[in-house]
């Protein structure tokens, strides 16, 4: 359960431009990195850790446990998923991801559950606290409270938002029973309006209103590193090598094995 929700929280809404489309933005070739950690409830140790490297028009997201990488090649408009343990890979085009998300929204929008219908078309009351710089997106079902920062290079915030939108949708495809991407995509849009990226996100989910025990709380921390070092370059090079040598399987097979 926690991995699916945590991955949804990490996905830092309708998708914006990316590979080959007008308006696609990437920062300078030096790149940058974001270190991410997700905590469940009041836990002091993270449930999930990932490192996301933006470099030369591509994004490399590395998860520690399980050992997995998700690579977005902006030029080709394609995701590659790498499972380091099983040494297999799967590929998805950006358009496939978008199309599946559109179909998912349409199906869930008529669900009998009011919580599910909200998650298909979320609406939030948005508040910004000038004193603390905190952004809140509030609803009876889901609440985000976000500490944020504005990078000196606006392209960093835009690149982060573009990837976060798509990444949240891929994670829903990997764990379809756990999360929908659309609430997070609303948060991404609110951050993008301010040219900001998250520093910390506090997420509260109330899938059954009136049942306190059903409430889920998560928090994530995101540290921006404005340069890419040699260890990052080594990880990128290794992932490119794995993309060439790992066995290619269908996404359905990849997801089926992932869920075991």
C-alpha positions in Angstrom: 0.0 0.0 0.0 2.6 2.5 1.1 4.8 2.2 -2.0 1.9 3.1 -4.3 0.8 6.1 -2.2 4.4 7.2 -1.6 5.2 7.1 -5.3 2.1 9.1 -6.0 3.3 11.8 -3.5 6.8 11.8 -5.1 5.4 12.5 -8.5 6.1 16.3 -7.6 -2.2 17.6 -14.1 -3.7 17.7 -18.0 -0.1 17.3 -19.2 1.9 20.2 -20.5 4.3 20.3 -23.4 7.2 17.9 -23.6 9.2 16.1 -26.3 8.8 17.6 -29.7 6.0 20.0 -28.7 6.0 23.8 -28.5 7.0 25.1 -25.2 9.1 22.2 -24.0 11.7 23.6 -21.6 14.9 22.1 -20.2 17.6 24.0 -18.2 21.2 24.3 -19.3 23.2 21.2 -20.1 24.9 21.2 -16.6 21.6 19.8 -15.3 20.4 19.5 -11.7 19.3 16.9 -9.2 16.4 16.5 -6.7 16.8 14.2 -3.7 13.4 12.9 -2.5 12.2 11.1 0.6 8.7 10.1 1.7 7.6 9.4 5.3 4.4 7.6 6.3 2.5 9.1 9.2 4.8 10.1 12.0 7.7 7.7 11.0 11.2 9.2 11.2 12.6 6.8 8.6 11.5 7.3 5.0 9.4 4.7 3.3 10.7 5.6 -0.1 13.9 7.4 -1.3 14.5 8.5 -4.8 17.0 10.6 -6.7 15.8 12.5 -9.8 18.5 13.7 -12.3 17.7 16.2 -15.0 20.4 16.2 -17.7 20.7 17.0 -21.4 17.0 16.8 -22.2 16.3 13.6 -20.2 15.2 12.8 -16.7 16.5 9.8 -14.7 14.6 8.8 -11.5 16.2 6.2 -9.3 14.4 4.4 -6.5 16.4 2.7 -3.8 14.0 0.0 -2.7 13.0 -1.7 -4.9 16.0 -0.9 -7.2 14.3 0.6 -10.1 14.9 3.5 -12.5 12.4 5.4 -14.7 14.0 7.3 -17.6 12.2 9.9 -19.6 13.9 10.6 -23.0 12.4 13.9 -24.0 13.8 13.8 -27.6 12.1 10.4 -28.2 9.0 11.1 -26.1 9.4 7.8 -24.4 9.7 6.3 -20.9 11.9 3.4 -20.1 11.4 1.4 -16.9 14.3 -0.5 -15.6 14.1 -3.2 -12.9 17.7 -3.8 -11.7 16.9 -7.0 -9.8 15.2 -8.8 -12.6 17.3 -7.1 -15.3 14.3 -6.3 -17.5 13.0 -3.1 -19.1 9.7 -1.9 -20.5 8.9 1.1 -22.7 6.0 3.5 -22.9 5.5 6.4 -25.2 4.4 9.7 -23.6 1.3 9.7 -25.8 0.4 6.2 -24.5 0.7 7.5 -20.9 -1.5 10.5 -21.7 -4.1 8.4 -23.5 -4.4 5.8 -20.7 -4.8 8.7 -18.2 -7.6 10.2 -20.2 -9.4 6.9 -20.4 -8.9 6.3 -16.6 -10.4 9.7 -15.8 -13.4 9.0 -17.9 -14.0 5.7 -16.3 -13.6 6.8 -12.7 -15.6 10.0 -13.2 -18.8 7.9 -13.1 -17.8 5.6 -10.2 -20.3 5.0 -7.5 -17.9 6.2 -4.8 -17.9 10.0 -4.2 -14.2 9.7 -3.2 -13.3 8.1 -6.5 -15.3 10.7 -8.5 -13.4 13.5 -6.6 -10.1 11.9 -7.4 -11.0 11.8 -11.1 -11.9 15.5 -11.2 -10.5 17.1 -8.0 -11.3 20.7 -7.0 -9.5 22.4 -4.2 -9.7 25.6 -2.2 -6.3 27.2 -2.7 -4.7 29.3 0.0 -1.3 31.0 0.2 0.2 32.2 3.5 2.3 35.2 2.8 3.9 35.0 6.3 5.1 31.5 6.0 5.2 31.0 2.2 3.1 27.9 2.6 0.6 26.8 -0.1 -2.5 24.8 0.9 -4.8 23.0 -1.4 -7.8 21.9 0.6 -10.9 19.7 0.1 -13.0 17.3 2.2 -11.2 14.4 0.7 -7.6 15.4 0.2 -5.4 18.2 1.6 -1.9 19.3 0.5 0.2 21.7 2.5 3.4 22.6 0.7 6.6 24.4 1.6 8.1 25.6 -1.6 11.0 27.5 -3.1 11.5 29.4 -6.3 14.8 28.4 -8.2 16.9 31.2 -9.7 16.5 29.6 -13.1 12.7 29.5 -14.1 13.5 26.6 -16.4 14.1 24.4 -13.4 10.6 24.8 -12.1 9.1 24.2 -15.5 11.2 21.1 -16.2 10.3 19.8 -12.7 6.6 20.3 -13.4 6.7 18.7 -16.8 8.3 15.6 -15.5 6.2 15.5 -12.3 2.9 15.6 -14.3 4.0 12.6 -16.5 5.7 10.7 -13.6 2.5 10.8 -11.5 0.6 9.2 -14.4 3.2 6.5 -15.0 3.1 5.6 -11.3 -0.7 5.2 -11.5 -0.2 2.8 -14.3 2.3 0.8 -12.2 0.0 0.8 -9.1 -3.5 1.3 -10.5 -5.2 0.2 -7.3 -3.4 2.8 -5.1 -3.7 6.2 -6.6 -4.9 8.5 -9.3 -2.6 11.3 -10.6 -5.1 14.1 -11.0 -5.0 15.6 -7.5 -1.2 15.8 -7.7 -1.4 17.3 -11.1 -3.5 20.1 -9.7 -0.8 20.8 -7.1 1.8 20.8 -9.9 -0.2 23.4 -11.7 -0.5 25.6 -8.6 3.3 25.4 -8.0 4.0 26.2 -11.7 1.9 29.4 -11.5 4.3 30.6 -8.8 7.4 29.4 -10.6 8.1 27.1 -7.6 9.2 23.6 -6.7 8.2 21.8 -3.5 10.6 21.6 -0.5 8.2 19.6 1.7 4.7 18.3 1.0 2.2 17.2 3.7 -0.6 15.1 2.3 -3.7 14.0 4.1 -6.2 11.6 2.4 -9.7 10.9 3.8 -11.2 8.2 1.6 -14.1 7.7 4.0 -15.3 10.9 5.6 -16.5 10.3 9.2 -14.2 7.4 9.7 -11.1 8.8 11.4 -9.2 5.5 11.2 -9.3 5.6 7.4 -7.2 8.8 7.2 -3.8 8.5 5.6 -1.0 11.0 6.1 2.3 11.2 4.2 5.0 13.8 4.0 7.7 14.2 1.4 11.0 16.2 1.4 12.7 17.4 -1.7 16.2 18.9 -1.8 17.3 20.7 -5.0 21.0 20.3 -5.9 21.9 22.8 -8.6 24.6 20.8 -10.3 25.2 17.2 -11.3 28.4 15.6 -10.0 30.4 12.6 -11.2 28.5 10.1 -9.1 25.3 11.3 -10.8 26.9 11.1 -14.3 28.0 7.5 -13.5 24.5 6.5 -12.5 23.2 8.1 -15.7 25.8 6.3 -17.8 25.0 2.9 -16.1 21.3 3.4 -16.7 21.9 4.1 -20.4 23.9 0.9 -20.6 21.1 -1.1 -18.9 18.6 0.3 -21.4 20.6 -1.5 -24.1 21.3 -4.8 -22.4 18.2 -5.5 -20.2 15.6 -7.8 -21.7 12.7 -5.9 -23.2 9.3 -7.1 -21.9 5.8 -5.7 -22.4 4.6 -3.1 -19.9 1.8 -5.5 -18.8 4.4 -8.2 -17.9 6.6 -5.6 -16.2 3.8 -4.4 -14.1 2.6 -7.9 -13.3 6.0 -8.9 -11.9 6.3 -5.5 -10.1 3.1 -6.1 -8.2 4.2 -9.5 -6.8 
